[in-house]
Amino acid sequence: MFFLQTGSYLFTGIDAAERPLFFFINKGLANNFFDKVMPFVRESNLWVPLYLFMLVFILVNFGKKGWPWILFAICTAAACDLASSRLI
């Protein structure tokens, strides 16, 4: 019971500390340029040509030595996706 009360007090303190920071970032640092650009940058299909270019660039310049780097990049992206969706 004590832990539950302490935990709720802790989250209330964190919430009170984060609220001004949240409003500062979302209202104080907002600008019209990023409001128009960011919806396009978030689109996953926009980045496919860059990923294909990087894949071809690595394979052309490094040949078989580039495959471990490509595998490492894929595993890193998968681990970050899992961490961000399940742990956080």
PyMOL Python script that loads the backbone (N, CA, C, O; Angstrom):
from pymol import cmd

cmd.read_pdbstr("""\
ATOM      1  N   MET A   1       0.814  -1.193   0.000  1.00  0.00           N
ATOM      2  CA  MET A   1       0.000   0.000   0.000  1.00  0.00           C
ATOM      3  C   MET A   1       0.856   1.255   0.000  1.00  0.00           C
ATOM      4  O   MET A   1       0.551   2.220  -0.699  1.00  0.00           O
ATOM      5  N   PHE A   2       1.936   1.241   0.790  1.00  0.00           N
ATOM      6  CA  PHE A   2       2.817   2.399   0.838  1.00  0.00           C
ATOM      7  C   PHE A   2       3.450   2.658  -0.528  1.00  0.00           C
ATOM      8  O   PHE A   2       3.574   3.807  -0.953  1.00  0.00           O
ATOM      9  N   PHE A   3       3.858   1.567  -1.225  1.00  0.00           N
ATOM     10  CA  PHE A   3       4.476   1.719  -2.539  1.00  0.00           C
ATOM     11  C   PHE A   3       3.512   2.362  -3.525  1.00  0.00           C
ATOM     12  O   PHE A   3       3.905   3.213  -4.323  1.00  0.00           O
ATOM     13  N   LEU A   4       2.267   1.958  -3.469  1.00  0.00           N
ATOM     14  CA  LEU A   4       1.269   2.510  -4.372  1.00  0.00           C
ATOM     15  C   LEU A   4       1.084   4.005  -4.139  1.00  0.00           C
ATOM     16  O   LEU A   4       0.971   4.777  -5.091  1.00  0.00           O
ATOM     17  N   GLN A   5       1.055   4.411  -2.877  1.00  0.00           N
ATOM     18  CA  GLN A   5       0.913   5.834  -2.569  1.00  0.00           C
ATOM     19  C   GLN A   5       2.147   6.597  -2.993  1.00  0.00           C
ATOM     20  O   GLN A   5       2.034   7.696  -3.537  1.00  0.00           O
ATOM     21  N   THR A   6       3.337   6.037  -2.755  1.00  0.00           N
ATOM     22  CA  THR A   6       4.580   6.697  -3.141  1.00  0.00           C
ATOM     23  C   THR A   6       4.662   6.805  -4.662  1.00  0.00           C
ATOM     24  O   THR A   6       5.067   7.838  -5.193  1.00  0.00           O
ATOM     25  N   GLY A   7       4.273   5.727  -5.367  1.00  0.00           N
ATOM     26  CA  GLY A   7       4.315   5.748  -6.828  1.00  0.00           C
ATOM     27  C   GLY A   7       3.388   6.789  -7.409  1.00  0.00           C
ATOM     28  O   GLY A   7       3.760   7.487  -8.352  1.00  0.00           O
ATOM     29  N   SER A   8       2.187   6.910  -6.868  1.00  0.00           N
ATOM     30  CA  SER A   8       1.264   7.907  -7.395  1.00  0.00           C
ATOM     31  C   SER A   8       1.774   9.318  -7.112  1.00  0.00           C
ATOM     32  O   SER A   8       1.584  10.222  -7.924  1.00  0.00           O
ATOM     33  N   TYR A   9       2.422   9.507  -5.961  1.00  0.00           N
ATOM     34  CA  TYR A   9       3.010  10.812  -5.649  1.00  0.00           C
ATOM     35  C   TYR A   9       4.140  11.122  -6.625  1.00  0.00           C
ATOM     36  O   TYR A   9       4.293  12.259  -7.071  1.00  0.00           O
ATOM     37  N   LEU A  10       4.927  10.105  -6.951  1.00  0.00           N
ATOM     38  CA  LEU A  10       6.039  10.289  -7.889  1.00  0.00           C
ATOM     39  C   LEU A  10       5.523  10.706  -9.259  1.00  0.00           C
ATOM     40  O   LEU A  10       6.053  11.636  -9.867  1.00  0.00           O
ATOM     41  N   PHE A  11       4.487  10.021  -9.749  1.00  0.00           N
ATOM     42  CA  PHE A  11       3.956  10.367 -11.064  1.00  0.00           C
ATOM     43  C   PHE A  11       3.307  11.739 -11.064  1.00  0.00           C
ATOM     44  O   PHE A  11       3.359  12.438 -12.076  1.00  0.00           O
ATOM     45  N   THR A  12       2.701  12.143  -9.966  1.00  0.00           N
ATOM     46  CA  THR A  12       2.120  13.482  -9.882  1.00  0.00           C
ATOM     47  C   THR A  12       3.219  14.521  -9.947  1.00  0.00           C
ATOM     48  O   THR A  12       3.058  15.555 -10.596  1.00  0.00           O
ATOM     49  N   GLY A  13       4.343  14.260  -9.279  1.00  0.00           N
ATOM     50  CA  GLY A  13       5.465  15.186  -9.321  1.00  0.00           C
ATOM     51  C   GLY A  13       6.076  15.285 -10.704  1.00  0.00           C
ATOM     52  O   GLY A  13       6.430  16.375 -11.154  1.00  0.00           O
ATOM     53  N   ILE A  14       6.203  14.148 -11.384  1.00  0.00           N
ATOM     54  CA  ILE A  14       6.748  14.147 -12.746  1.00  0.00           C
ATOM     55  C   ILE A  14       5.802  14.877 -13.684  1.00  0.00           C
ATOM     56  O   ILE A  14       6.240  15.663 -14.523  1.00  0.00           O
ATOM     57  N   ASP A  15       4.515  14.621 -13.546  1.00  0.00           N
ATOM     58  CA  ASP A  15       3.528  15.283 -14.387  1.00  0.00           C
ATOM     59  C   ASP A  15       3.575  16.798 -14.195  1.00  0.00           C
ATOM     60  O   ASP A  15       3.512  17.553 -15.165  1.00  0.00           O
ATOM     61  N   ALA A  16       3.686  17.230 -12.961  1.00  0.00           N
ATOM     62  CA  ALA A  16       3.745  18.667 -12.679  1.00  0.00           C
ATOM     63  C   ALA A  16       5.020  19.286 -13.241  1.00  0.00           C
ATOM     64  O   ALA A  16       5.008  20.446 -13.652  1.00  0.00           O
ATOM     65  N   ALA A  17       6.105  18.543 -13.267  1.00  0.00           N
ATOM     66  CA  ALA A  17       7.364  19.062 -13.803  1.00  0.00           C
ATOM     67  C   ALA A  17       7.375  19.056 -15.331  1.00  0.00           C
ATOM     68  O   ALA A  17       7.986  19.928 -15.949  1.00  0.00           O
ATOM     69  N   GLU A  18       6.709  18.086 -15.937  1.00  0.00           N
ATOM     70  CA  GLU A  18       6.737  17.968 -17.391  1.00  0.00           C
ATOM     71  C   GLU A  18       5.742  18.883 -18.092  1.00  0.00           C
ATOM     72  O   GLU A  18       5.966  19.276 -19.236  1.00  0.00           O
ATOM     73  N   ARG A  19       4.676  19.218 -17.439  1.00  0.00           N
ATOM     74  CA  ARG A  19       3.624  20.013 -18.069  1.00  0.00           C
ATOM     75  C   ARG A  19       4.135  21.356 -18.627  1.00  0.00           C
ATOM     76  O   ARG A  19       3.835  21.667 -19.779  1.00  0.00           O
ATOM     77  N   PRO A  20       4.894  22.167 -17.862  1.00  0.00           N
ATOM     78  CA  PRO A  20       5.412  23.420 -18.440  1.00  0.00           C
ATOM     79  C   PRO A  20       6.359  23.186 -19.608  1.00  0.00           C
ATOM     80  O   PRO A  20       6.356  23.944 -20.578  1.00  0.00           O
ATOM     81  N   LEU A  21       7.170  22.133 -19.516  1.00  0.00           N
ATOM     82  CA  LEU A  21       8.079  21.811 -20.624  1.00  0.00           C
ATOM     83  C   LEU A  21       7.298  21.414 -21.866  1.00  0.00           C
ATOM     84  O   LEU A  21       7.651  21.827 -22.971  1.00  0.00           O
ATOM     85  N   PHE A  22       6.246  20.623 -21.709  1.00  0.00           N
ATOM     86  CA  PHE A  22       5.413  20.210 -22.828  1.00  0.00           C
ATOM     87  C   PHE A  22       4.797  21.417 -23.534  1.00  0.00           C
ATOM     88  O   PHE A  22       4.833  21.506 -24.761  1.00  0.00           O
ATOM     89  N   PHE A  23       4.236  22.339 -22.761  1.00  0.00           N
ATOM     90  CA  PHE A  23       3.620  23.516 -23.368  1.00  0.00           C
ATOM     91  C   PHE A  23       4.659  24.441 -23.996  1.00  0.00           C
ATOM     92  O   PHE A  23       4.384  25.076 -25.014  1.00  0.00           O
ATOM     93  N   PHE A  24       5.843  24.525 -23.404  1.00  0.00           N
ATOM     94  CA  PHE A  24       6.895  25.351 -23.993  1.00  0.00           C
ATOM     95  C   PHE A  24       7.312  24.810 -25.353  1.00  0.00           C
ATOM     96  O   PHE A  24       7.459  25.572 -26.308  1.00  0.00           O
ATOM     97  N   ILE A  25       7.502  23.497 -25.444  1.00  0.00           N
ATOM     98  CA  ILE A  25       7.932  22.896 -26.714  1.00  0.00           C
ATOM     99  C   ILE A  25       6.833  23.005 -27.759  1.00  0.00           C
ATOM    100  O   ILE A  25       7.118  23.345 -28.908  1.00  0.00           O
ATOM    101  N   ASN A  26       5.582  22.726 -27.394  1.00  0.00           N
ATOM    102  CA  ASN A  26       4.506  22.677 -28.370  1.00  0.00           C
ATOM    103  C   ASN A  26       3.911  24.029 -28.728  1.00  0.00           C
ATOM    104  O   ASN A  26       3.306  24.171 -29.790  1.00  0.00           O
ATOM    105  N   LYS A  27       4.066  25.009 -27.875  1.00  0.00           N
ATOM    106  CA  LYS A  27       3.530  26.331 -28.190  1.00  0.00           C
ATOM    107  C   LYS A  27       4.633  27.357 -28.397  1.00  0.00           C
ATOM    108  O   LYS A  27       4.546  28.186 -29.303  1.00  0.00           O
ATOM    109  N   GLY A  28       5.652  27.311 -27.581  1.00  0.00           N
ATOM    110  CA  GLY A  28       6.720  28.304 -27.654  1.00  0.00           C
ATOM    111  C   GLY A  28       7.661  28.108 -28.823  1.00  0.00           C
ATOM    112  O   GLY A  28       8.169  29.084 -29.375  1.00  0.00           O
ATOM    113  N   LEU A  29       7.904  26.869 -29.211  1.00  0.00           N
ATOM    114  CA  LEU A  29       8.850  26.584 -30.291  1.00  0.00           C
ATOM    115  C   LEU A  29       8.171  26.271 -31.623  1.00  0.00           C
ATOM    116  O   LEU A  29       8.844  25.887 -32.580  1.00  0.00           O
ATOM    117  N   ALA A  30       6.873  26.425 -31.699  1.00  0.00           N
ATOM    118  CA  ALA A  30       6.146  26.126 -32.936  1.00  0.00           C
ATOM    119  C   ALA A  30       6.403  27.206 -33.983  1.00  0.00           C
ATOM    120  O   ALA A  30       6.569  28.379 -33.649  1.00  0.00           O
ATOM    121  N   ASN A  31       6.433  26.800 -35.244  1.00  0.00           N
ATOM    122  CA  ASN A  31       6.512  27.768 -36.337  1.00  0.00           C
ATOM    123  C   ASN A  31       5.757  27.227 -37.546  1.00  0.00           C
ATOM    124  O   ASN A  31       5.539  26.021 -37.664  1.00  0.00           O
ATOM    125  N   ASN A  32       5.368  28.113 -38.427  1.00  0.00           N
ATOM    126  CA  ASN A  32       4.526  27.738 -39.569  1.00  0.00           C
ATOM    127  C   ASN A  32       5.256  26.861 -40.584  1.00  0.00           C
ATOM    128  O   ASN A  32       4.628  26.026 -41.235  1.00  0.00           O
ATOM    129  N   PHE A  33       6.554  27.033 -40.728  1.00  0.00           N
ATOM    130  CA  PHE A  33       7.307  26.248 -41.705  1.00  0.00           C
ATOM    131  C   PHE A  33       7.221  24.757 -41.378  1.00  0.00           C
ATOM    132  O   PHE A  33       6.867  23.951 -42.239  1.00  0.00           O
ATOM    133  N   PHE A  34       7.544  24.390 -40.142  1.00  0.00           N
ATOM    134  CA  PHE A  34       7.509  22.976 -39.767  1.00  0.00           C
ATOM    135  C   PHE A  34       6.090  22.428 -39.712  1.00  0.00           C
ATOM    136  O   PHE A  34       5.889  21.230 -39.912  1.00  0.00           O
ATOM    137  N   ASP A  35       5.113  23.270 -39.448  1.00  0.00           N
ATOM    138  CA  ASP A  35       3.725  22.809 -39.474  1.00  0.00           C
ATOM    139  C   ASP A  35       3.324  22.353 -40.874  1.00  0.00           C
ATOM    140  O   ASP A  35       2.475  21.472 -41.013  1.00  0.00           O
ATOM    141  N   LYS A  36       3.910  22.927 -41.892  1.00  0.00           N
ATOM    142  CA  LYS A  36       3.597  22.554 -43.269  1.00  0.00           C
ATOM    143  C   LYS A  36       4.495  21.433 -43.793  1.00  0.00           C
ATOM    144  O   LYS A  36       4.056  20.631 -44.617  1.00  0.00           O
ATOM    145  N   VAL A  37       5.736  21.366 -43.333  1.00  0.00           N
ATOM    146  CA  VAL A  37       6.708  20.400 -43.859  1.00  0.00           C
ATOM    147  C   VAL A  37       6.606  19.033 -43.194  1.00  0.00           C
ATOM    148  O   VAL A  37       6.726  18.010 -43.869  1.00  0.00           O
ATOM    149  N   MET A  38       6.390  19.000 -41.900  1.00  0.00           N
ATOM    150  CA  MET A  38       6.461  17.736 -41.160  1.00  0.00           C
ATOM    151  C   MET A  38       5.448  16.672 -41.589  1.00  0.00           C
ATOM    152  O   MET A  38       5.798  15.493 -41.552  1.00  0.00           O
ATOM    153  N   PRO A  39       4.233  16.999 -41.987  1.00  0.00           N
ATOM    154  CA  PRO A  39       3.349  15.925 -42.468  1.00  0.00           C
ATOM    155  C   PRO A  39       3.921  15.172 -43.671  1.00  0.00           C
ATOM    156  O   PRO A  39       3.676  13.975 -43.817  1.00  0.00           O
ATOM    157  N   PHE A  40       4.673  15.851 -44.528  1.00  0.00           N
ATOM    158  CA  PHE A  40       5.284  15.176 -45.671  1.00  0.00           C
ATOM    159  C   PHE A  40       6.490  14.346 -45.247  1.00  0.00           C
ATOM    160  O   PHE A  40       6.718  13.263 -45.786  1.00  0.00           O
ATOM    161  N   VAL A  41       7.251  14.839 -44.298  1.00  0.00           N
ATOM    162  CA  VAL A  41       8.446  14.127 -43.835  1.00  0.00           C
ATOM    163  C   VAL A  41       8.071  12.839 -43.102  1.00  0.00           C
ATOM    164  O   VAL A  41       8.828  11.869 -43.127  1.00  0.00           O
ATOM    165  N   ARG A  42       6.913  12.826 -42.455  1.00  0.00           N
ATOM    166  CA  ARG A  42       6.462  11.635 -41.718  1.00  0.00           C
ATOM    167  C   ARG A  42       6.056  10.497 -42.629  1.00  0.00           C
ATOM    168  O   ARG A  42       6.037   9.349 -42.185  1.00  0.00           O
ATOM    169  N   GLU A  43       5.734  10.761 -43.871  1.00  0.00           N
ATOM    170  CA  GLU A  43       5.288   9.710 -44.793  1.00  0.00           C
ATOM    171  C   GLU A  43       6.415   8.706 -45.034  1.00  0.00           C
ATOM    172  O   GLU A  43       7.514   9.090 -45.436  1.00  0.00           O
ATOM    173  N   SER A  44       6.149   7.433 -44.791  1.00  0.00           N
ATOM    174  CA  SER A  44       7.187   6.414 -44.948  1.00  0.00           C
ATOM    175  C   SER A  44       7.567   6.188 -46.408  1.00  0.00           C
ATOM    176  O   SER A  44       8.713   5.841 -46.693  1.00  0.00           O
ATOM    177  N   ASN A  45       6.642   6.373 -47.328  1.00  0.00           N
ATOM    178  CA  ASN A  45       6.948   6.164 -48.752  1.00  0.00           C
ATOM    179  C   ASN A  45       7.910   7.208 -49.298  1.00  0.00           C
ATOM    180  O   ASN A  45       8.559   6.977 -50.318  1.00  0.00           O
ATOM    181  N   LEU A  46       8.006   8.329 -48.645  1.00  0.00           N
ATOM    182  CA  LEU A  46       8.934   9.380 -49.073  1.00  0.00           C
ATOM    183  C   LEU A  46      10.385   8.924 -48.943  1.00  0.00           C
ATOM    184  O   LEU A  46      11.241   9.359 -49.715  1.00  0.00           O
ATOM    185  N   TRP A  47      10.667   8.061 -47.983  1.00  0.00           N
ATOM    186  CA  TRP A  47      12.033   7.657 -47.686  1.00  0.00           C
ATOM    187  C   TRP A  47      12.486   6.416 -48.445  1.00  0.00           C
ATOM    188  O   TRP A  47      13.659   6.052 -48.358  1.00  0.00           O
ATOM    189  N   VAL A  48      11.604   5.756 -49.183  1.00  0.00           N
ATOM    190  CA  VAL A  48      11.974   4.543 -49.920  1.00  0.00           C
ATOM    191  C   VAL A  48      13.090   4.806 -50.935  1.00  0.00           C
ATOM    192  O   VAL A  48      14.022   4.004 -50.997  1.00  0.00           O
ATOM    193  N   PRO A  49      13.055   5.880 -51.736  1.00  0.00           N
ATOM    194  CA  PRO A  49      14.166   6.114 -52.665  1.00  0.00           C
ATOM    195  C   PRO A  49      15.514   6.302 -51.964  1.00  0.00           C
ATOM    196  O   PRO A  49      16.543   5.866 -52.481  1.00  0.00           O
ATOM    197  N   LEU A  50      15.517   6.940 -50.804  1.00  0.00           N
ATOM    198  CA  LEU A  50      16.772   7.108 -50.070  1.00  0.00           C
ATOM    199  C   LEU A  50      17.313   5.755 -49.611  1.00  0.00           C
ATOM    200  O   LEU A  50      18.510   5.494 -49.731  1.00  0.00           O
ATOM    201  N   TYR A  51      16.444   4.899 -49.091  1.00  0.00           N
ATOM    202  CA  TYR A  51      16.887   3.581 -48.644  1.00  0.00           C
ATOM    203  C   TYR A  51      17.386   2.738 -49.816  1.00  0.00           C
ATOM    204  O   TYR A  51      18.385   2.030 -49.687  1.00  0.00           O
ATOM    205  N   LEU A  52      16.707   2.806 -50.945  1.00  0.00           N
ATOM    206  CA  LEU A  52      17.174   2.070 -52.129  1.00  0.00           C
ATOM    207  C   LEU A  52      18.515   2.597 -52.614  1.00  0.00           C
ATOM    208  O   LEU A  52      19.391   1.820 -52.994  1.00  0.00           O
ATOM    209  N   PHE A  53      18.678   3.920 -52.601  1.00  0.00           N
ATOM    210  CA  PHE A  53      19.956   4.509 -52.998  1.00  0.00           C
ATOM    211  C   PHE A  53      21.074   4.038 -52.074  1.00  0.00           C
ATOM    212  O   PHE A  53      22.156   3.676 -52.536  1.00  0.00           O
ATOM    213  N   MET A  54      20.811   4.043 -50.760  1.00  0.00           N
ATOM    214  CA  MET A  54      21.841   3.601 -49.811  1.00  0.00           C
ATOM    215  C   MET A  54      22.189   2.131 -50.024  1.00  0.00           C
ATOM    216  O   MET A  54      23.358   1.754 -49.943  1.00  0.00           O
ATOM    217  N   LEU A  55      21.192   1.306 -50.294  1.00  0.00           N
ATOM    218  CA  LEU A  55      21.426  -0.111 -50.545  1.00  0.00           C
ATOM    219  C   LEU A  55      22.296  -0.307 -51.779  1.00  0.00           C
ATOM    220  O   LEU A  55      23.280  -1.045 -51.738  1.00  0.00           O
ATOM    221  N   VAL A  56      21.938   0.344 -52.863  1.00  0.00           N
ATOM    222  CA  VAL A  56      22.716   0.220 -54.106  1.00  0.00           C
ATOM    223  C   VAL A  56      24.109   0.800 -53.924  1.00  0.00           C
ATOM    224  O   VAL A  56      25.082   0.215 -54.399  1.00  0.00           O
ATOM    225  N   PHE A  57      24.225   1.922 -53.253  1.00  0.00           N
ATOM    226  CA  PHE A  57      25.523   2.558 -53.024  1.00  0.00           C
ATOM    227  C   PHE A  57      26.456   1.638 -52.251  1.00  0.00           C
ATOM    228  O   PHE A  57      27.625   1.487 -52.606  1.00  0.00           O
ATOM    229  N   ILE A  58      25.937   1.025 -51.194  1.00  0.00           N
ATOM    230  CA  ILE A  58      26.764   0.124 -50.389  1.00  0.00           C
ATOM    231  C   ILE A  58      27.171  -1.098 -51.200  1.00  0.00           C
ATOM    232  O   ILE A  58      28.327  -1.518 -51.147  1.00  0.00           O
ATOM    233  N   LEU A  59      26.236  -1.675 -51.951  1.00  0.00           N
ATOM    234  CA  LEU A  59      26.563  -2.877 -52.718  1.00  0.00           C
ATOM    235  C   LEU A  59      27.538  -2.591 -53.852  1.00  0.00           C
ATOM    236  O   LEU A  59      28.413  -3.409 -54.134  1.00  0.00           O
ATOM    237  N   VAL A  60      27.400  -1.447 -54.501  1.00  0.00           N
ATOM    238  CA  VAL A  60      28.301  -1.114 -55.614  1.00  0.00           C
ATOM    239  C   VAL A  60      29.701  -0.799 -55.101  1.00  0.00           C
ATOM    240  O   VAL A  60      30.691  -1.245 -55.681  1.00  0.00           O
ATOM    241  N   ASN A  61      29.787  -0.043 -54.030  1.00  0.00           N
ATOM    242  CA  ASN A  61      31.098   0.385 -53.553  1.00  0.00           C
ATOM    243  C   ASN A  61      31.810  -0.640 -52.669  1.00  0.00           C
ATOM    244  O   ASN A  61      33.040  -0.687 -52.649  1.00  0.00           O
ATOM    245  N   PHE A  62      31.055  -1.457 -51.943  1.00  0.00           N
ATOM    246  CA  PHE A  62      31.696  -2.360 -51.002  1.00  0.00           C
ATOM    247  C   PHE A  62      31.493  -3.832 -51.337  1.00  0.00           C
ATOM    248  O   PHE A  62      32.147  -4.691 -50.747  1.00  0.00           O
ATOM    249  N   GLY A  63      30.610  -4.135 -52.263  1.00  0.00           N
ATOM    250  CA  GLY A  63      30.399  -5.520 -52.681  1.00  0.00           C
ATOM    251  C   GLY A  63      29.924  -6.407 -51.541  1.00  0.00           C
ATOM    252  O   GLY A  63      29.004  -6.051 -50.804  1.00  0.00           O
ATOM    253  N   LYS A  64      30.562  -7.569 -51.404  1.00  0.00           N
ATOM    254  CA  LYS A  64      30.161  -8.523 -50.371  1.00  0.00           C
ATOM    255  C   LYS A  64      30.487  -8.026 -48.969  1.00  0.00           C
ATOM    256  O   LYS A  64      29.879  -8.488 -48.004  1.00  0.00           O
ATOM    257  N   LYS A  65      31.419  -7.108 -48.832  1.00  0.00           N
ATOM    258  CA  LYS A  65      31.751  -6.568 -47.517  1.00  0.00           C
ATOM    259  C   LYS A  65      30.654  -5.646 -46.990  1.00  0.00           C
ATOM    260  O   LYS A  65      30.638  -5.327 -45.801  1.00  0.00           O
ATOM    261  N   GLY A  66      29.751  -5.221 -47.844  1.00  0.00           N
ATOM    262  CA  GLY A  66      28.662  -4.338 -47.431  1.00  0.00           C
ATOM    263  C   GLY A  66      27.480  -5.055 -46.812  1.00  0.00           C
ATOM    264  O   GLY A  66      26.673  -4.428 -46.125  1.00  0.00           O
ATOM    265  N   TRP A  67      27.356  -6.368 -47.040  1.00  0.00           N
ATOM    266  CA  TRP A  67      26.198  -7.106 -46.519  1.00  0.00           C
ATOM    267  C   TRP A  67      26.110  -7.100 -44.993  1.00  0.00           C
ATOM    268  O   TRP A  67      25.008  -6.946 -44.465  1.00  0.00           O
ATOM    269  N   PRO A  68      27.215  -7.261 -44.259  1.00  0.00           N
ATOM    270  CA  PRO A  68      27.082  -7.172 -42.796  1.00  0.00           C
ATOM    271  C   PRO A  68      26.557  -5.808 -42.329  1.00  0.00           C
ATOM    272  O   PRO A  68      25.803  -5.732 -41.359  1.00  0.00           O
ATOM    273  N   TRP A  69      26.950  -4.751 -43.008  1.00  0.00           N
ATOM    274  CA  TRP A  69      26.460  -3.418 -42.648  1.00  0.00           C
ATOM    275  C   TRP A  69      24.969  -3.279 -42.932  1.00  0.00           C
ATOM    276  O   TRP A  69      24.236  -2.663 -42.158  1.00  0.00           O
ATOM    277  N   ILE A  70      24.531  -3.851 -44.035  1.00  0.00           N
ATOM    278  CA  ILE A  70      23.103  -3.804 -44.372  1.00  0.00           C
ATOM    279  C   ILE A  70      22.301  -4.617 -43.353  1.00  0.00           C
ATOM    280  O   ILE A  70      21.253  -4.170 -42.887  1.00  0.00           O
ATOM    281  N   LEU A  71      22.792  -5.803 -43.012  1.00  0.00           N
ATOM    282  CA  LEU A  71      22.120  -6.629 -42.016  1.00  0.00           C
ATOM    283  C   LEU A  71      22.086  -5.925 -40.656  1.00  0.00           C
ATOM    284  O   LEU A  71      21.072  -5.966 -39.959  1.00  0.00           O
ATOM    285  N   PHE A  72      23.186  -5.285 -40.283  1.00  0.00           N
ATOM    286  CA  PHE A  72      23.239  -4.534 -39.028  1.00  0.00           C
ATOM    287  C   PHE A  72      22.224  -3.396 -39.027  1.00  0.00           C
ATOM    288  O   PHE A  72      21.562  -3.171 -38.014  1.00  0.00           O
ATOM    289  N   ALA A  73      22.088  -2.677 -40.130  1.00  0.00           N
ATOM    290  CA  ALA A  73      21.127  -1.572 -40.221  1.00  0.00           C
ATOM    291  C   ALA A  73      19.687  -2.078 -40.103  1.00  0.00           C
ATOM    292  O   ALA A  73      18.856  -1.446 -39.450  1.00  0.00           O
ATOM    293  N   ILE A  74      19.397  -3.207 -40.729  1.00  0.00           N
ATOM    294  CA  ILE A  74      18.044  -3.777 -40.646  1.00  0.00           C
ATOM    295  C   ILE A  74      17.747  -4.230 -39.222  1.00  0.00           C
ATOM    296  O   ILE A  74      16.654  -3.982 -38.712  1.00  0.00           O
ATOM    297  N   CYS A  75      18.700  -4.890 -38.575  1.00  0.00           N
ATOM    298  CA  CYS A  75      18.493  -5.334 -37.193  1.00  0.00           C
ATOM    299  C   CYS A  75      18.353  -4.148 -36.245  1.00  0.00           C
ATOM    300  O   CYS A  75      17.557  -4.201 -35.307  1.00  0.00           O
ATOM    301  N   THR A  76      19.105  -3.090 -36.471  1.00  0.00           N
ATOM    302  CA  THR A  76      18.994  -1.896 -35.636  1.00  0.00           C
ATOM    303  C   THR A  76      17.628  -1.251 -35.800  1.00  0.00           C
ATOM    304  O   THR A  76      17.014  -0.851 -34.811  1.00  0.00           O
ATOM    305  N   ALA A  77      17.146  -1.144 -37.019  1.00  0.00           N
ATOM    306  CA  ALA A  77      15.820  -0.568 -37.253  1.00  0.00           C
ATOM    307  C   ALA A  77      14.735  -1.425 -36.611  1.00  0.00           C
ATOM    308  O   ALA A  77      13.791  -0.888 -36.031  1.00  0.00           O
ATOM    309  N   ALA A  78      14.853  -2.743 -36.704  1.00  0.00           N
ATOM    310  CA  ALA A  78      13.861  -3.626 -36.095  1.00  0.00           C
ATOM    311  C   ALA A  78      13.893  -3.525 -34.578  1.00  0.00           C
ATOM    312  O   ALA A  78      12.841  -3.504 -33.939  1.00  0.00           O
ATOM    313  N   ALA A  79      15.083  -3.462 -33.992  1.00  0.00           N
ATOM    314  CA  ALA A  79      15.193  -3.349 -32.534  1.00  0.00           C
ATOM    315  C   ALA A  79      14.630  -2.010 -32.047  1.00  0.00           C
ATOM    316  O   ALA A  79      13.948  -1.965 -31.024  1.00  0.00           O
ATOM    317  N   CYS A  80      14.904  -0.938 -32.758  1.00  0.00           N
ATOM    318  CA  CYS A  80      14.381   0.372 -32.364  1.00  0.00           C
ATOM    319  C   CYS A  80      12.860   0.408 -32.499  1.00  0.00           C
ATOM    320  O   CYS A  80      12.176   1.016 -31.676  1.00  0.00           O
ATOM    321  N   ASP A  81      12.337  -0.236 -33.526  1.00  0.00           N
ATOM    322  CA  ASP A  81      10.891  -0.286 -33.696  1.00  0.00           C
ATOM    323  C   ASP A  81      10.224  -1.061 -32.561  1.00  0.00           C
ATOM    324  O   ASP A  81       9.206  -0.633 -32.016  1.00  0.00           O
ATOM    325  N   LEU A  82      10.805  -2.194 -32.217  1.00  0.00           N
ATOM    326  CA  LEU A  82      10.255  -2.985 -31.112  1.00  0.00           C
ATOM    327  C   LEU A  82      10.360  -2.238 -29.786  1.00  0.00           C
ATOM    328  O   LEU A  82       9.427  -2.260 -28.984  1.00  0.00           O
ATOM    329  N   ALA A  83      11.477  -1.586 -29.557  1.00  0.00           N
ATOM    330  CA  ALA A  83      11.656  -0.863 -28.301  1.00  0.00           C
ATOM    331  C   ALA A  83      10.678   0.302 -28.198  1.00  0.00           C
ATOM    332  O   ALA A  83      10.109   0.543 -27.133  1.00  0.00           O
ATOM    333  N   SER A  84      10.482   1.018 -29.287  1.00  0.00           N
ATOM    334  CA  SER A  84       9.610   2.174 -29.223  1.00  0.00           C
ATOM    335  C   SER A  84       8.134   1.791 -29.143  1.00  0.00           C
ATOM    336  O   SER A  84       7.340   2.521 -28.551  1.00  0.00           O
ATOM    337  N   SER A  85       7.757   0.651 -29.733  1.00  0.00           N
ATOM    338  CA  SER A  85       6.349   0.284 -29.731  1.00  0.00           C
ATOM    339  C   SER A  85       5.936  -0.550 -28.525  1.00  0.00           C
ATOM    340  O   SER A  85       4.784  -0.482 -28.098  1.00  0.00           O
ATOM    341  N   ARG A  86       6.849  -1.329 -27.972  1.00  0.00           N
ATOM    342  CA  ARG A  86       6.468  -2.226 -26.876  1.00  0.00           C
ATOM    343  C   ARG A  86       6.998  -1.787 -25.515  1.00  0.00           C
ATOM    344  O   ARG A  86       6.289  -1.890 -24.514  1.00  0.00           O
ATOM    345  N   LEU A  87       8.222  -1.305 -25.468  1.00  0.00           N
ATOM    346  CA  LEU A  87       8.779  -0.930 -24.182  1.00  0.00           C
ATOM    347  C   LEU A  87       8.361   0.463 -23.742  1.00  0.00           C
ATOM    348  O   LEU A  87       8.050   0.685 -22.572  1.00  0.00           O
ATOM    349  N   ILE A  88       8.354   1.386 -24.671  1.00  0.00           N
ATOM    350  CA  ILE A  88       8.006   2.769 -24.334  1.00  0.00           C
ATOM    351  C   ILE A  88       6.542   2.924 -24.532  1.00  0.00           C
ATOM    352  O   ILE A  88       6.000   4.007 -24.313  1.00  0.00           O
TER     353      ILE A  88
END
""", "prot")
cmd.dss("prot")
cmd.show_as("cartoon", "prot")
cmd.util.cbc("prot")
cmd.orient("prot")
